[in-house]
Amino acid sequence: MDRYASYKELKIEAQGNGVLLVTLNRPQVLNAMTYSMHGELARLWHDIDHDPDCRVAVVTGAGRAFCSGNDLKNPDPDFDGVREIMQDAVRIVRGMVECDKPIISAINGVAVGAGLAVALMADLAIAAEDAKLIDGHTGVGVAAGDHSALVWPLLCGIGRAKFYLWNLAPLTGREAERIGLVTKAVPQDQVLPEAMRLANQLAQGPQYAIRGTKRAINGWLRQAMPIFEHSAALEMVDFFGPDVDAARKAFRAKQPVKFPSAR
């Protein structure tokens, strides 16, 4: 476990039988994403992929949320900061795609933004039936660039992807299962036990066959990487537009957003 000693906002625990449990660990703020947590998630998957003692990784959130999205106490990033955030966003997605070992997400509560990216880029996603899944990007005035242009059309279809990414209706774990966005929706108290059950089953299976199957199927995602990187670039451009500034001010004032581009 020495390879994980530098992680501060992720709790990483060996569960035995080759299963590693990763917990987003800021329960006092619903595991809101700091820039440092984002950076840890960007390098985590490489470490897991090269960990000889890990066969399957399970990722969840501490307390009653998976991740409530960007921590509003994060300072507004300048140009270099936005570039670093976007580079880490790409590393998270690419890292999860390229990690040969199975990754299972246990979506125990609300999952927003970059947290939702981790939840849905997992190979298997187990969600609480009443969990709220919110991409959130368009709501703050930026293109959906973390992961969704890459994987949502493959999972639930182009039309539904646009509908939910434009936030035209709430998306619960139950609805996400119905449209194919998550693997399974279960009662909240069964989320982590079900994820661990599947992880232990995979950990006892033929490892080369399981990893080879993941690598082959993820060829679909590798083909779509230019789409993903385009979306990330569009998101970065939008960070410097007037809609984002209006959204920041409205959220901090707890008022509805009036987007300049809609006037």
C-alpha positions in Angstrom: 0.0 0.0 0.0 3.0 2.3 0.0 2.2 3.5 -3.5 -1.0 5.1 -2.1 0.6 6.9 0.8 0.6 10.3 -0.9 -3.2 10.3 -1.4 -4.8 12.7 1.1 -8.4 13.1 -0.1 -9.0 9.6 -1.3 -9.1 6.8 1.3 -7.6 3.6 -0.3 -8.0 0.3 1.5 -7.1 -3.3 0.5 -10.2 -5.5 1.1 -8.4 -8.8 0.6 -8.8 -11.2 -2.4 -7.3 -8.5 -4.7 -10.1 -6.0 -4.2 -9.2 -2.3 -3.5 -11.7 0.1 -2.1 -11.3 3.8 -3.1 -13.4 6.2 -1.1 -13.8 9.9 -2.0 -13.3 11.1 1.6 -14.7 14.5 2.4 -18.1 13.5 3.9 -18.6 16.8 5.7 -19.1 18.5 2.3 -20.7 15.6 0.5 -17.3 14.8 -1.0 -17.1 18.0 -3.0 -14.3 18.0 -5.4 -11.2 20.1 -4.6 -8.5 20.6 -7.2 -6.2 18.3 -5.2 -8.8 15.5 -5.1 -9.2 16.0 -8.9 -5.5 15.6 -9.3 -5.4 12.5 -7.1 -8.1 10.9 -9.3 -6.0 11.8 -12.4 -3.1 9.7 -11.2 -4.9 7.0 -9.3 -5.8 4.7 -12.2 -2.2 4.4 -13.3 -1.2 3.3 -9.8 -4.0 0.8 -9.7 -3.1 -0.6 -13.1 0.5 -1.2 -11.9 -0.4 -2.5 -8.4 0.4 -6.3 -8.4 -1.9 -6.8 -5.4 -5.0 -5.3 -7.0 -7.3 -7.2 -9.3 -10.5 -5.1 -9.0 -11.1 -1.5 -7.8 -14.3 -0.3 -6.2 -14.8 3.5 -5.9 -17.5 5.1 -3.7 -18.1 8.2 -1.6 -17.9 8.5 2.2 -21.2 9.3 4.0 -24.4 9.9 2.1 -23.0 11.2 -1.2 -20.8 10.0 -4.0 -19.6 13.5 -5.0 -21.5 16.8 -5.0 -19.3 18.3 -7.7 -16.9 21.2 -7.6 -16.3 22.6 -4.2 -17.6 26.2 -4.3 -14.7 27.2 -2.0 -12.2 26.4 -4.8 -10.7 29.7 -6.1 -11.7 30.7 -9.6 -9.0 29.4 -11.8 -6.9 31.6 -14.2 -5.9 30.4 -17.6 -3.1 28.2 -16.4 -5.4 26.8 -13.7 -8.1 25.9 -16.3 -5.5 24.2 -18.5 -4.4 22.1 -15.5 -8.0 21.2 -14.6 -8.7 20.1 -18.1 -5.5 18.1 -18.3 -6.5 16.2 -15.2 -10.0 15.7 -16.5 -8.5 14.0 -19.6 -6.1 11.9 -17.4 -9.1 10.7 -15.3 -11.0 9.5 -18.4 -8.0 8.1 -20.2 -6.7 6.5 -17.0 -10.0 4.6 -16.4 -10.2 3.5 -20.0 -6.6 2.3 -20.1 -6.6 0.6 -16.7 -6.8 -3.1 -17.6 -8.3 -4.0 -14.2 -12.1 -3.8 -13.7 -13.4 -0.7 -12.0 -16.8 -0.7 -10.3 -18.5 2.4 -9.0 -20.8 2.3 -6.0 -22.9 5.4 -6.5 -24.3 5.8 -3.0 -25.8 9.2 -3.4 -25.7 12.4 -5.4 -23.0 12.4 -8.2 -22.2 15.6 -9.9 -19.7 16.9 -12.5 -16.2 15.4 -12.2 -17.6 13.0 -9.6 -20.2 11.7 -12.1 -17.4 11.3 -14.6 -15.7 8.8 -12.3 -19.0 7.1 -11.5 -19.9 6.5 -15.1 -16.5 5.8 -16.6 -16.3 2.8 -14.4 -16.8 -0.6 -16.1 -19.8 -1.4 -13.9 -21.9 1.3 -12.1 -24.1 0.3 -9.2 -26.3 3.2 -8.2 -28.8 3.9 -5.4 -32.3 4.0 -6.8 -32.8 7.5 -5.4 -29.3 8.8 -6.2 -29.3 12.1 -8.2 -27.0 12.0 -11.2 -26.2 15.5 -12.5 -23.7 16.3 -15.2 -24.1 19.9 -14.4 -21.8 21.4 -17.0 -24.4 23.2 -19.1 -26.0 24.6 -15.9 -22.9 26.5 -15.2 -22.4 27.7 -18.8 -19.8 25.3 -20.2 -20.0 22.4 -22.7 -20.3 18.9 -21.2 -16.6 18.0 -21.4 -15.6 15.7 -18.5 -16.7 12.4 -20.0 -20.2 12.5 -21.2 -19.7 13.2 -25.0 -17.5 10.1 -24.9 -19.6 7.5 -23.1 -23.2 8.7 -22.8 -24.2 8.2 -26.5 -22.8 4.6 -26.3 -24.7 3.8 -23.1 -28.1 5.5 -23.6 -28.2 6.9 -27.2 -27.6 10.3 -28.7 -31.1 11.7 -28.1 -31.3 10.8 -24.4 -27.7 12.0 -23.9 -28.6 15.4 -25.2 -31.8 15.5 -23.2 -30.2 14.8 -19.8 -27.0 16.7 -20.5 -29.1 19.7 -21.3 -30.7 19.0 -17.8 -34.2 19.0 -19.2 -35.3 16.4 -16.6 -34.0 15.0 -13.3 -32.0 11.8 -13.6 -32.1 9.3 -10.7 -30.3 6.1 -10.3 -33.6 4.3 -11.1 -34.0 6.2 -14.4 -30.3 5.8 -15.2 -30.7 2.0 -15.0 -33.8 2.2 -17.2 -32.0 4.0 -20.0 -28.8 2.0 -19.7 -26.6 4.6 -18.2 -25.8 2.5 -15.1 -25.5 -1.2 -14.8 -27.9 -1.7 -11.9 -29.9 0.4 -9.5 -30.6 -1.0 -6.0 -31.8 0.4 -2.6 -29.2 2.7 -1.1 -28.1 0.3 1.7 -27.3 -2.4 -0.9 -25.1 -0.3 -3.2 -21.7 -1.0 -1.7 -22.5 -4.6 -0.8 -23.6 -5.3 -4.4 -20.5 -3.6 -5.8 -18.2 -5.6 -3.4 -20.0 -8.8 -4.3 -19.4 -8.2 -8.0 -15.8 -7.2 -7.3 -15.1 -10.4 -5.4 -16.6 -12.4 -8.2 -14.4 -10.8 -10.7 -11.3 -11.1 -8.5 -11.8 -14.8 -8.4 -12.2 -15.1 -12.2 -9.7 -15.6 -15.0 -7.7 -12.4 -14.8 -6.2 -12.3 -18.3 -9.5 -13.1 -19.9 -11.3 -10.4 -17.9 -8.7 -7.8 -18.6 -8.5 -8.7 -22.3 -12.2 -8.4 -22.7 -12.2 -4.9 -21.1 -9.3 -3.8 -23.3 -11.1 -5.1 -26.5 -14.5 -3.6 -25.6 -12.8 -0.3 -24.7 -11.7 0.0 -28.3 -15.0 1.7 -28.9 -14.0 4.4 -26.4 -10.6 4.7 -27.8 -12.1 5.4 -31.2 -14.2 8.1 -29.7 -11.3 9.8 -27.9 -11.2 12.7 -30.5 -14.9 13.4 -29.6 -14.0 13.5 -25.9 -11.0 15.8 -26.4 -13.1 18.1 -28.6 -15.6 18.4 -25.8 -12.9 19.1 -23.3 -11.5 21.9 -25.5 -15.0 23.4 -25.9 -15.5 23.3 -22.1 -12.1 25.1 -21.6 -13.1 27.8 -24.0 -16.4 28.3 -22.3 -14.6 28.8 -18.9 -13.7 32.3 -20.1 -17.1 33.3 -21.4 -19.7 35.5 -19.8 -22.1 32.7 -18.9 -19.7 31.1 -16.5 -19.1 34.4 -14.7 -22.8 34.9 -14.4 -23.3 31.4 -13.1 -20.6 31.8 -10.4 -22.1 35.1 -9.2 -25.6 33.7 -9.1 -24.7 30.5 -7.3 -22.7 32.3 -4.6 -25.6 34.7 -4.2 -28.1 31.8 -4.2 -30.1 33.3 -7.0 -31.3 31.9 -10.4 -28.8 32.3 -13.2 -29.5 34.7 -16.0 -27.2 33.7 -18.8 -26.0 36.6 -21.0 -26.0 34.4 -24.1 -29.8 33.9 -23.6 -30.7 37.6 -23.6 
